[in-house]
Amino acid sequence: MWPLTINIALAVLVAASVATDIKLRKIHNAVTMPAILSGLILNALNDGASGAMFSLYGILLATGMMALPFIMKGIGGGDLKMLAAIGALKGPEFVFVVFVAGGIMGGIIAALSLNTRAKRKASINQIKNMCLTFGQGSASVARIDTQDSSNAIPYAVAIAAGTAVAILVAPISLF
């Protein structure tokens, strides 16, 4: 029973996050925080203390993987919490696949959204600048221009695509 409930919670989380990110460019805490708590509780009910640890490892892995993109202002806090909620619900292996597949899908979506030559040139310059300053301790110089919302993509869409990939490969153990 609990695995079905977890999958329903995952579907609600992803659908609500995508809808609000597309419409408002924001993923609300009212969506992510209950999903994180639900993941912890449902996995604990399903497998006791090891179920709770499974959720906690998923949260920690998601947070760790999204920390640098968040610090560099490449993603928002809602994106980080959305992935942490996925980790709470489905665990570390699943959230790792979502992160990798979502990153690939985000890159594809971003490339497709660069529909004008001026946007492409500006984005290439931002990426070049980010690469040149990476590791020099200056995240403010390296970050992508987040003031220009025309270059921003709703990253929940990429995370949702990564979730779909993870569901497809879930029967295959990666580790």
N, C-alpha and C positions, 0 to 999 in steps of 0.2 A: 504494500500500500504506500509506504513512504517514498519509494523511488518514483512512482507516478506523481505524487504530490510535489516532489522536487522538480520533476520535469515540467509540471504545470506552472510552478513558481518561476522557473527559468523562462518559460515562454512569456509569462506576464511581464517579467523584468525586462526582457529584450524588447518586446513590443512597445511597452510604455516608454522605455528609454529612447528608442528610435523615434517614436512619434514626437516626444518633446524636444529631442535634439534637432530634428528637422525643422519643427515649427518655431521653437524658441531659442535654439542653440544652447540649451541647458538640460541637464539631467538632474531631476529633483532628488533631494535627500529622502523625500517621502516615498520614493520608489526604491532607492538603493539600500537604505538602512533597514527597512523591514525584510528585504530579500537576504541581507547578510545575517540578520537575526534568525530568519526562517531556516537558512542553510545550517546554521549552528545547531538549532533545536532539532530539526528533522533528522540530520545526520546523527546527532546524539541519541535520539529516540530509536533510530535504526540500528546503531552499532555501539551504543554506550560511549565511554570515554574515548575510545579509538575513533568513533564517528565524529566526535567534537574536534579531536586533533586533526582529522582528515580535513574538516572545514577550515580550521585555523591555518593549516599548512597551505590550503588553497588561497586564503586571504593574504597570507604573508608573501607567497610567491607572486601573486598578482600585484600587490603593492610594491614589492621590490622591482619587478619588471617595468612597472609604469612610473617609478619614481623619477628617473632621469628625464623621460619625455615631459613629465609634469613640471619638474624644476626648470627645464629649458623652455617652458611655455608652449610646447608642441601640442599638448592636450590639456583639457581642463580637469578639474577635480571630479566632476561628474563621470568622466570617462574612466578615471582611476577607480572610483567607487563602484562603477558598473562592473568592471572586470573583477574587483574584489568580491562583489556579490556573486558573480559566476563562480569564482573560486570557492566561496563558502558553500554554494549549492552542490557543485560537481567535483570539487577537489583539485589538487595540484596538477595532475597529469592532463586533465581536461582543460584547465585554464592555460596551461602552457601551449597546448595546440591552438586554443582560441587566440592567444597573444601572437603567435607566429603567423597563423593564417590571417588574422585580422590586420597585422602589419603589412602583409603582402597585399591584401585587398585594399587597405588604406592607400598604399602606394599606387595601385592601379586606379582607384577612384580619384586620387589627387592628380595623376597624370592626365586622366580624361577630362578633368575640370579645367585644365590649363588650355582653354579654348582660344585664347588670343595670343598673338606674338608678344605683346607687351607684358602680359601676365607670365608667359614662359620665361622671358628675359629677366623680369624682376625676381621670379622664383629661383631661377638658376643662380642669380647673384646672391640671393639669401642663402641658398644651400652652400655655395662656394664660401661665403663669409662664415657660415656655421662650421664648415670643415676646417677652414684656416685657423679659427679661434678655438676650436675644441681642445680641451685639456689645458688651456691657459688660465683657467680660473675665472673667466669672464663670461658667465652665462648671459648677462645682459647684452653683450655684444653678439654672442653666438645665436641667440634665439631668433626664430622666424618671426617676422612682423605679424603680430596678432591684432594690431589695430586695424589692419585692412581686412575686413570680414569677407571681401570678395574672394580672397585666396583660401579662406577657411572652409573646411568640409566638416559635416557633422560626423564625428568619428564613431558614434554609436552605430552607424550603418556598417562601418568596417568591422566593428566588434561583433555585430549581428551576423555578418557574413562568416567571420571566423568561428562563431558558435555553430553555424550550420555545417561548416567543414568538420568541426570537432565531433558533432553528432554523427556525421557520416563515417568517421574513422574511429569512433568510440569502441567498437568491438575489437579493434586491433590494438594490442598492448604495445606502447611505445618504449617502455622501460622494462 
